[in-house]
Amino acid sequence: MHTLPDELRLEGDRVILRDWCDEDAPALAPVCGEWDVCAFTSVPWSYSEAEALAWIERQRQKRAAGTVLALAIQGRDDDRALGNVNLARLDGGGREAAIGYWLDPVARGRGFVTAAASLLIDWGFANLDLERIEFAILPENLASQHVAERLGASSEGVRERSHEAEGRLWDMTIWSVGR
């Protein structure tokens, strides 16, 4: 298990990654109900402030337990949370982790996810002594595969029936980046 910092702020040229706070609850509204976000993350299917606040609190609890480090993505010129990037599977005590991300639809296509993932990957290698970070992406999610490519990740092929969501097992394209 990794010891994660109580607070973290990472700044890049395009984005800032910071801790989720209760005031960020409205940032979940645009992605609540999006199938590919809600089916493969813990984002609630329908938005309510109570559900969003509970999601934020779960991210704090996972960090405290050393299992997931979730950070809000914000643009350099805006203090609103536009999405999430996280390192998960940190509880195995190993040198591997998984990365995940989602973004408000209005912020997509502007390079924010690539910039955010790059910052968090670099931080994970430098501070958690990770050797490998894995992306598990639905085969039809070409936008997410392009993010992995831009980050220099290598495709490892399809891992059949490897991720459970919505009561079934899904094939995932596996990408990885190493130190």
Sequence and secondary structure as in RCSB ss.txt:
>XXXX:A:sequence
MHTLPDELRLEGDRVILRDWCDEDAPALAPVCGEWDVCAFTSVPWSYSEAEALAWIERQRQKRAAGTVLALAIQG
RDDDRALGNVNLARLDGGGREAAIGYWLDPVARGRGFVTAAASLLIDWGFANLDLERIEFAILPENLASQHVAER
LGASSEGVRERSHEAEGRLWDMTIWSVGR
>XXXX:A:secstr
     SS EEE SSEEEE   GGGGGGGTTTTT HHHHTTSS  SS  HHHHHHHHHHHHHHHHHTS EEEEEEE
TT  S  EEEEEE  TT SSEEEEEEEE GGGTTSSHHHHHHHHHHHHHHHHS  SEEEEEE TT HHHHHHHHH
TT EEEEEEEEEEEETTEEEEEEEEEEE 
